[in-house]
Amino acid sequence: MKNLQKNFYAIIFASSSLIAGFSVQAADYPEPGDANKGAIAWANNCSRCHNIRGPKELRDDQWISTMFHMRIRAGLTGQDTRDILSFMQASNGPKAKKIKRNSTAVKAPSQATANLSGEAIYSQTCIACHGDNGKGALPGTPDFTKKDGRLTRSDEELLNNIINGLQSPGSPMAMPPKGGNEALSSGDIEKVIKYLRGNFSS
């Protein structure tokens, strides 16, 4: 009888421990991605540079590795990353799920640039893609230090490219209009061009 009671209590204890373990795991497991929130997070964080890329360019598994690579560069939270991943995966199938779009257009935050130097504007708007040394921080961005590179073009051409954006043939990256900073004026961009020539031109 005593052995039976011991076995009974042992079973109860083991079951309780197992249930508690499952509860902890369930509480610690990250929430799944939300495609609707992901659409908004994409517009706020990714679309200014990646607006030309479509979800169907990569398979679901390829988007996973891409998103977790870009999470580091963009400083995304884990939940933002899962939300954007869900949005991309929901949008790339032959019968893509309908994603609710935010009716309010997402705009780049207004930034006061009138009194900033070309170096300050470059650091604020351009450095994430072009790097602090002008050689490009991401694949597909031009190397400003090359002798036959982008800075051999005229100021007028460079100004037009920056204002309107540019997609170079064969490049995976698009230059968004005004570097994604709608607050930049032509005068601001002229200061940036002067900074580029003074610091990176060979």
MIDOSE-1310 file (N, C-alpha, C; in nm, 2 decimals, decimal comma, always signed):
residues 202
mknl	+0,08/-0,12/+0,00/+0,00/+0,00/+0,00/+0,09/+0,13/+0,00; +0,19/+0,12/+0,09/+0,28/+0,24/+0,09/+0,35/+0,26/-0,04; +0,39/+0,15/-0,11/+0,46/+0,16/-0,24/+0,36/+0,22/-0,34; +0,24/+0,18/-0,33/+0,14/+0,24/-0,42/+0,12/+0,39/-0,40
qknf	+0,12/+0,43/-0,28/+0,11/+0,57/-0,25/+0,23/+0,65/-0,30; +0,35/+0,59/-0,28/+0,47/+0,66/-0,33/+0,47/+0,67/-0,48; +0,43/+0,57/-0,55/+0,42/+0,57/-0,69/+0,32/+0,68/-0,74; +0,21/+0,69/-0,67/+0,10/+0,78/-0,70/+0,15/+0,93/-0,69
yaii	+0,22/+0,95/-0,57/+0,28/+1,09/-0,55/+0,39/+1,12/-0,65; +0,46/+1,02/-0,69/+0,57/+1,04/-0,79/+0,52/+1,08/-0,92; +0,41/+1,01/-0,96/+0,34/+1,04/-1,09/+0,28/+1,19/-1,09; +0,22/+1,22/-0,97/+0,16/+1,36/-0,96/+0,27/+1,46/-0,97
fass	+0,39/+1,44/-0,90/+0,50/+1,54/-0,90/+0,56/+1,55/-1,04; +0,57/+1,44/-1,11/+0,63/+1,44/-1,25/+0,54/+1,51/-1,34; +0,41/+1,49/-1,33/+0,31/+1,55/-1,42/+0,31/+1,70/-1,39; +0,32/+1,74/-1,27/+0,32/+1,89/-1,23/+0,44/+1,96/-1,29
slia	+0,56/+1,89/-1,28/+0,68/+1,95/-1,33/+0,68/+1,96/-1,48; +0,62/+1,86/-1,55/+0,60/+1,86/-1,69/+0,52/+1,98/-1,74; +0,40/+1,99/-1,67/+0,31/+2,10/-1,70/+0,37/+2,24/-1,68; +0,44/+2,25/-1,57/+0,51/+2,38/-1,54/+0,62/+2,41/-1,65
gfsv	+0,69/+2,30/-1,69/+0,79/+2,32/-1,79/+0,73/+2,37/-1,92; +0,61/+2,31/-1,96/+0,54/+2,36/-2,08/+0,50/+2,50/-2,07; +0,45/+2,54/-1,95/+0,40/+2,67/-1,93/+0,51/+2,78/-1,94; +0,63/+2,74/-1,89/+0,74/+2,84/-1,90/+0,78/+2,85/-2,05
qaad	+0,79/+2,73/-2,12/+0,82/+2,74/-2,26/+0,72/+2,82/-2,34; +0,60/+2,80/-2,31/+0,49/+2,88/-2,39/+0,50/+3,03/-2,36; +0,54/+3,06/-2,24/+0,55/+3,20/-2,20/+0,67/+3,27/-2,26; +0,78/+3,19/-2,27/+0,90/+3,24/-2,33/+0,91/+3,24/-2,48
ypep	+0,83/+3,16/-2,54/+0,83/+3,15/-2,69/+0,79/+3,28/-2,75; +0,86/+3,34/-2,85/+0,82/+3,47/-2,91/+0,69/+3,46/-2,98; +0,62/+3,57/-2,98/+0,50/+3,58/-3,05/+0,52/+3,57/-3,20; +0,42/+3,51/-3,27/+0,43/+3,49/-3,42/+0,42/+3,63/-3,48
gdan	+0,47/+3,64/-3,61/+0,47/+3,76/-3,68/+0,33/+3,80/-3,72; +0,30/+3,93/-3,73/+0,17/+3,98/-3,77/+0,19/+4,05/-3,91; +0,14/+4,00/-4,02/+0,16/+4,05/-4,15/+0,11/+4,19/-4,16; +0,00/+4,23/-4,10/-0,05/+4,36/-4,11/+0,04/+4,46/-4,04
kgai	+0,09/+4,43/-3,93/+0,19/+4,52/-3,86/+0,32/+4,52/-3,94; +0,35/+4,41/-4,00/+0,47/+4,40/-4,08/+0,47/+4,49/-4,20; +0,35/+4,51/-4,26/+0,34/+4,60/-4,38/+0,37/+4,75/-4,33; +0,33/+4,78/-4,21/+0,35/+4,92/-4,16/+0,50/+4,93/-4,13
awan	+0,56/+4,82/-4,06/+0,70/+4,83/-4,03/+0,79/+4,83/-4,15; +0,75/+4,76/-4,26/+0,82/+4,77/-4,38/+0,82/+4,91/-4,44; +0,70/+4,97/-4,44/+0,69/+5,11/-4,49/+0,78/+5,21/-4,41; +0,78/+5,19/-4,28/+0,86/+5,28/-4,19/+1,01/+5,26/-4,20
ncsr	+1,05/+5,13/-4,22/+1,19/+5,10/-4,20/+1,27/+5,05/-4,33; +1,20/+5,00/-4,42/+1,26/+4,93/-4,53/+1,24/+4,99/-4,67; +1,12/+5,05/-4,69/+1,07/+5,08/-4,83/+1,15/+5,19/-4,89; +1,21/+5,28/-4,81/+1,28/+5,39/-4,87/+1,40/+5,34/-4,96
chni	+1,47/+5,24/-4,92/+1,58/+5,18/-4,99/+1,54/+5,06/-5,08; +1,44/+4,98/-5,03/+1,41/+4,86/-5,09/+1,28/+4,86/-5,17; +1,23/+4,98/-5,20/+1,10/+5,00/-5,26/+1,08/+4,93/-5,39; +1,20/+4,90/-5,46/+1,19/+4,84/-5,60/+1,18/+4,69/-5,59
rgpk	+1,21/+4,63/-5,47/+1,21/+4,49/-5,46/+1,07/+4,43/-5,43; +1,04/+4,32/-5,49/+0,91/+4,26/-5,47/+0,92/+4,13/-5,39; +0,82/+4,10/-5,31/+0,82/+3,98/-5,22/+0,85/+3,85/-5,30; +0,81/+3,85/-5,43/+0,83/+3,72/-5,50/+0,97/+3,70/-5,55
elrd	+1,06/+3,79/-5,53/+1,20/+3,78/-5,57/+1,27/+3,67/-5,49; +1,22/+3,64/-5,37/+1,29/+3,54/-5,29/+1,18/+3,44/-5,23; +1,23/+3,31/-5,21/+1,15/+3,21/-5,15/+1,13/+3,25/-5,00; +1,04/+3,18/-4,93/+1,01/+3,20/-4,79/+1,14/+3,18/-4,71
dqwi	+1,22/+3,07/-4,74/+1,34/+3,04/-4,66/+1,45/+3,15/-4,69; +1,45/+3,20/-4,81/+1,55/+3,31/-4,84/+1,51/+3,44/-4,77; +1,38/+3,47/-4,76/+1,34/+3,59/-4,68/+1,38/+3,58/-4,54; +1,38/+3,45/-4,48/+1,42/+3,44/-4,34/+1,57/+3,48/-4,32
stmf	+1,66/+3,43/-4,40/+1,80/+3,47/-4,38/+1,82/+3,62/-4,42; +1,75/+3,67/-4,52/+1,76/+3,81/-4,55/+1,71/+3,90/-4,44; +1,60/+3,87/-4,38/+1,54/+3,95/-4,28/+1,63/+3,96/-4,15; +1,69/+3,84/-4,11/+1,77/+3,84/-3,99/+1,90/+3,90/-4,01
hmri	+1,95/+3,91/-4,14/+2,07/+3,99/-4,17/+2,04/+4,14/-4,16; +1,93/+4,18/-4,22/+1,89/+4,32/-4,23/+1,85/+4,37/-4,09; +1,80/+4,28/-4,00/+1,76/+4,32/-3,87/+1,88/+4,39/-3,80; +2,00/+4,34/-3,81/+2,11/+4,40/-3,75/+2,14/+4,53/-3,81
ragl	+2,14/+4,55/-3,94/+2,17/+4,67/-4,00/+2,07/+4,78/-3,97; +1,94/+4,74/-3,97/+1,83/+4,84/-3,95/+1,80/+4,86/-3,80; +1,86/+4,78/-3,71/+1,83/+4,80/-3,57/+1,68/+4,76/-3,54; +1,63/+4,66/-3,60/+1,49/+4,62/-3,58/+1,48/+4,53/-3,45
tgqd	+1,37/+4,54/-3,39/+1,34/+4,45/-3,28/+1,31/+4,31/-3,33; +1,31/+4,21/-3,24/+1,28/+4,08/-3,29/+1,14/+4,07/-3,34; +1,04/+4,14/-3,27/+0,91/+4,13/-3,31/+0,88/+4,20/-3,45; +0,95/+4,32/-3,47/+0,94/+4,39/-3,59/+0,99/+4,30/-3,71
trdi	+1,10/+4,23/-3,68/+1,16/+4,14/-3,78/+1,06/+4,03/-3,82; +1,00/+3,97/-3,72/+0,90/+3,86/-3,74/+0,78/+3,91/-3,81; +0,74/+4,04/-3,78/+0,62/+4,09/-3,85/+0,65/+4,12/-4,00; +0,77/+4,18/-4,02/+0,80/+4,21/-4,16/+0,82/+4,08/-4,24
lsfm	+0,88/+3,98/-4,18/+0,90/+3,85/-4,24/+0,76/+3,79/-4,28; +0,67/+3,80/-4,19/+0,53/+3,75/-4,21/+0,47/+3,82/-4,33; +0,49/+3,95/-4,34/+0,43/+4,03/-4,44/+0,49/+3,99/-4,58; +0,63/+3,97/-4,58/+0,69/+3,94/-4,71/+0,65/+3,80/-4,75
qasn	+0,64/+3,70/-4,66/+0,60/+3,57/-4,69/+0,46/+3,56/-4,74; +0,37/+3,64/-4,67/+0,23/+3,64/-4,71/+0,21/+3,70/-4,85; +0,30/+3,78/-4,89/+0,29/+3,86/-5,02/+0,35/+3,79/-5,14; +0,43/+3,68/-5,11/+0,51/+3,63/-5,23/+0,45/+3,50/-5,29
gpka	+0,34/+3,45/-5,24/+0,28/+3,33/-5,30/+0,20/+3,35/-5,42; +0,17/+3,25/-5,50/+0,09/+3,27/-5,62/-0,05/+3,33/-5,59; -0,10/+3,30/-5,47/-0,23/+3,36/-5,42/-0,20/+3,43/-5,29; -0,13/+3,54/-5,31/-0,09/+3,62/-5,19/-0,21/+3,66/-5,11
kkik	-0,19/+3,65/-4,98/-0,30/+3,69/-4,89/-0,32/+3,84/-4,89; -0,44/+3,88/-4,87/-0,47/+4,02/-4,87/-0,42/+4,08/-4,74; -0,34/+4,18/-4,75/-0,29/+4,25/-4,64/-0,35/+4,39/-4,63; -0,40/+4,42/-4,51/-0,46/+4,55/-4,49/-0,36/+4,66/-4,49
rnst	-0,38/+4,76/-4,58/-0,28/+4,86/-4,59/-0,32/+4,98/-4,51; -0,22/+5,05/-4,45/-0,25/+5,17/-4,37/-0,29/+5,28/-4,47; -0,41/+5,34/-4,45/-0,45/+5,44/-4,55/-0,37/+5,57/-4,54; -0,30/+5,59/-4,43/-0,22/+5,71/-4,42/-0,09/+5,68/-4,47
avka	-0,04/+5,77/-4,57/+0,09/+5,75/-4,63/+0,19/+5,77/-4,52; +0,30/+5,69/-4,53/+0,41/+5,70/-4,43/+0,51/+5,79/-4,49; +0,54/+5,89/-4,42/+0,64/+5,99/-4,47/+0,77/+5,99/-4,39; +0,88/+6,03/-4,45/+1,00/+6,04/-4,37/+0,99/+6,15/-4,27
psqa	+1,04/+6,13/-4,16/+1,03/+6,23/-4,06/+1,10/+6,36/-4,10; +1,04/+6,47/-4,07/+1,09/+6,60/-4,11/+1,22/+6,63/-4,04; +1,32/+6,67/-4,11/+1,45/+6,70/-4,04/+1,50/+6,84/-4,08; +1,53/+6,91/-3,98/+1,58/+7,05/-4,01/+1,72/+7,04/-4,06
tanl	+1,74/+7,08/-4,18/+1,88/+7,07/-4,25/+1,93/+7,20/-4,29; +1,86/+7,31/-4,28/+1,90/+7,44/-4,34/+2,04/+7,48/-4,28; +2,06/+7,46/-4,16/+2,19/+7,51/-4,10/+2,30/+7,40/-4,08; +2,27/+7,28/-4,14/+2,37/+7,17/-4,13/+2,47/+7,18/-4,24
sgea	+2,59/+7,13/-4,21/+2,70/+7,12/-4,31/+2,67/+7,00/-4,40; +2,75/+7,00/-4,52/+2,74/+6,88/-4,60/+2,78/+6,75/-4,53; +2,88/+6,76/-4,45/+2,92/+6,65/-4,37/+2,81/+6,60/-4,27; +2,75/+6,69/-4,21/+2,64/+6,66/-4,11/+2,52/+6,59/-4,19
iysq	+2,49/+6,65/-4,30/+2,37/+6,59/-4,38/+2,41/+6,45/-4,43; +2,54/+6,43/-4,47/+2,58/+6,30/-4,52/+2,57/+6,20/-4,40; +2,62/+6,24/-4,28/+2,62/+6,15/-4,17/+2,47/+6,12/-4,13; +2,38/+6,21/-4,15/+2,24/+6,20/-4,11/+2,16/+6,11/-4,20
tcia	+2,19/+6,13/-4,33/+2,10/+6,07/-4,44/+2,17/+5,96/-4,52; +2,30/+5,98/-4,55/+2,37/+5,90/-4,65/+2,46/+5,78/-4,60; +2,51/+5,80/-4,48/+2,62/+5,72/-4,43/+2,58/+5,57/-4,42; +2,45/+5,55/-4,39/+2,40/+5,41/-4,37/+2,43/+5,32/-4,49
chgd	+2,41/+5,38/-4,61/+2,43/+5,30/-4,73/+2,57/+5,32/-4,79; +2,62/+5,45/-4,78/+2,75/+5,48/-4,85/+2,87/+5,47/-4,76; +2,85/+5,45/-4,63/+2,96/+5,43/-4,54/+3,04/+5,56/-4,51; +3,11/+5,56/-4,39/+3,18/+5,68/-4,35/+3,31/+5,70/-4,43
ngkg	+3,35/+5,60/-4,51/+3,47/+5,62/-4,60/+3,43/+5,64/-4,74; +3,30/+5,64/-4,77/+3,26/+5,67/-4,91/+3,27/+5,55/-5,00; +3,31/+5,43/-4,95/+3,33/+5,32/-5,04/+3,21/+5,23/-5,05; +3,10/+5,26/-4,98/+2,98/+5,18/-4,98/+2,97/+5,09/-4,87
alpg	+2,86/+5,09/-4,79/+2,85/+5,00/-4,68/+2,76/+4,88/-4,71; +2,69/+4,89/-4,83/+2,60/+4,78/-4,87/+2,63/+4,74/-5,01; +2,61/+4,61/-5,05/+2,63/+4,57/-5,18/+2,55/+4,65/-5,28; +2,62/+4,69/-5,39/+2,55/+4,77/-5,49/+2,56/+4,92/-5,48
tpdf	+2,61/+4,97/-5,37/+2,63/+5,11/-5,36/+2,76/+5,15/-5,42; +2,77/+5,27/-5,48/+2,90/+5,30/-5,55/+3,01/+5,33/-5,46; +3,13/+5,31/-5,51/+3,25/+5,35/-5,43/+3,29/+5,49/-5,48; +3,27/+5,59/-5,40/+3,31/+5,73/-5,43/+3,46/+5,75/-5,45
tkkd	+3,54/+5,66/-5,40/+3,68/+5,68/-5,40/+3,75/+5,63/-5,53; +3,67/+5,56/-5,61/+3,73/+5,51/-5,74/+3,76/+5,62/-5,84; +3,87/+5,61/-5,91/+3,91/+5,71/-6,00/+3,81/+5,73/-6,11; +3,75/+5,62/-6,16/+3,65/+5,63/-6,27/+3,51/+5,62/-6,22
grlt	+3,49/+5,65/-6,09/+3,36/+5,63/-6,03/+3,26/+5,74/-6,04; +3,16/+5,73/-5,96/+3,05/+5,82/-5,97/+3,08/+5,97/-5,96; +3,19/+6,01/-5,89/+3,22/+6,15/-5,88/+3,29/+6,21/-6,00; +3,31/+6,13/-6,11/+3,36/+6,18/-6,23/+3,24/+6,25/-6,31
rsde	+3,12/+6,23/-6,26/+3,00/+6,29/-6,33/+2,99/+6,44/-6,29; +2,92/+6,51/-6,36/+2,90/+6,65/-6,34/+2,81/+6,68/-6,21; +2,83/+6,80/-6,15/+2,74/+6,83/-6,04/+2,60/+6,82/-6,08; +2,57/+6,87/-6,20/+2,43/+6,87/-6,24/+2,37/+6,73/-6,25
elln	+2,45/+6,63/-6,30/+2,40/+6,50/-6,31/+2,38/+6,43/-6,17; +2,48/+6,46/-6,08/+2,47/+6,41/-5,95/+2,35/+6,46/-5,87; +2,33/+6,59/-5,89/+2,22/+6,66/-5,83/+2,09/+6,60/-5,87; +2,07/+6,57/-6,00/+1,95/+6,51/-6,06/+1,93/+6,37/-6,01
niin	+2,04/+6,29/-6,00/+2,03/+6,16/-5,95/+1,99/+6,15/-5,81; +2,04/+6,24/-5,72/+2,01/+6,24/-5,58/+1,86/+6,29/-5,56; +1,82/+6,39/-5,63/+1,69/+6,44/-5,62/+1,58/+6,34/-5,66; +1,61/+6,27/-5,78/+1,51/+6,18/-5,83/+1,53/+6,04/-5,80
glqs	+1,64/+6,00/-5,74/+1,67/+5,86/-5,72/+1,73/+5,80/-5,84; +1,80/+5,68/-5,82/+1,87/+5,62/-5,93/+1,87/+5,47/-5,90; +1,85/+5,39/-6,01/+1,87/+5,25/-6,01/+1,97/+5,22/-6,12; +2,09/+5,18/-6,08/+2,20/+5,15/-6,17/+2,17/+5,01/-6,23
pgsp	+2,20/+4,99/-6,36/+2,18/+4,86/-6,42/+2,26/+4,75/-6,35; +2,19/+4,65/-6,31/+2,26/+4,53/-6,25/+2,28/+4,55/-6,10; +2,25/+4,67/-6,04/+2,27/+4,69/-5,90/+2,14/+4,64/-5,82; +2,17/+4,57/-5,71/+2,05/+4,52/-5,63/+1,99/+4,63/-5,54
mamp	+2,06/+4,75/-5,53/+2,02/+4,86/-5,45/+1,97/+4,98/-5,53; +1,87/+5,04/-5,49/+1,82/+5,16/-5,55/+1,85/+5,28/-5,46; +1,89/+5,39/-5,53/+1,91/+5,51/-5,46/+1,78/+5,58/-5,45; +1,72/+5,59/-5,32/+1,59/+5,65/-5,31/+1,60/+5,80/-5,33
pkgg	+1,49/+5,87/-5,38/+1,49/+6,01/-5,40/+1,53/+6,08/-5,27; +1,63/+6,17/-5,28/+1,68/+6,25/-5,17/+1,73/+6,16/-5,06; +1,78/+6,04/-5,09/+1,83/+5,95/-4,99/+1,73/+5,91/-4,89; +1,60/+5,92/-4,93/+1,49/+5,89/-4,84/+1,45/+6,00/-4,74
neal	+1,52/+6,11/-4,75/+1,49/+6,22/-4,66/+1,42/+6,34/-4,74; +1,29/+6,34/-4,74/+1,21/+6,43/-4,82/+1,24/+6,58/-4,78; +1,30/+6,60/-4,66/+1,32/+6,74/-4,61/+1,44/+6,80/-4,68; +1,52/+6,73/-4,75/+1,64/+6,79/-4,81/+1,60/+6,88/-4,93
ssgd	+1,67/+7,00/-4,93/+1,65/+7,09/-5,04/+1,76/+7,08/-5,14; +1,75/+7,14/-5,26/+1,85/+7,14/-5,36/+1,98/+7,19/-5,30; +1,97/+7,30/-5,22/+2,09/+7,36/-5,15/+2,16/+7,26/-5,06; +2,08/+7,18/-4,99/+2,13/+7,08/-4,90/+2,21/+6,97/-4,98
iekv	+2,15/+6,93/-5,09/+2,22/+6,83/-5,17/+2,34/+6,88/-5,24; +2,34/+7,01/-5,27/+2,46/+7,07/-5,33/+2,58/+7,07/-5,23; +2,54/+7,09/-5,10/+2,64/+7,09/-4,99/+2,70/+6,95/-4,98; +2,61/+6,85/-4,99/+2,66/+6,71/-4,98/+2,75/+6,68/-5,10
ikyl	+2,72/+6,72/-5,22/+2,80/+6,69/-5,33/+2,94/+6,76/-5,31; +2,94/+6,88/-5,26/+3,07/+6,95/-5,23/+3,15/+6,87/-5,13; +3,08/+6,82/-5,03/+3,15/+6,73/-4,93/+3,20/+6,61/-4,99; +3,13/+6,54/-5,08/+3,18/+6,42/-5,14/+3,30/+6,45/-5,22
rgnf	+3,30/+6,55/-5,30/+3,42/+6,58/-5,38/+3,54/+6,62/-5,30; +3,51/+6,69/-5,19/+3,62/+6,73/-5,10/+3,69/+6,62/-5,02; +3,61/+6,51/-5,00/+3,66/+6,41/-4,91/+3,69/+6,27/-4,98; +3,62/+6,25/-5,09/+3,63/+6,11/-5,14/+3,68/+6,11/-5,29
ss	+3,68/+6,22/-5,35/+3,72/+6,23/-5,49/+3,87/+6,20/-5,51; +3,91/+6,12/-5,60/+4,05/+6,08/-5,62/+4,12/+6,19/-5,70
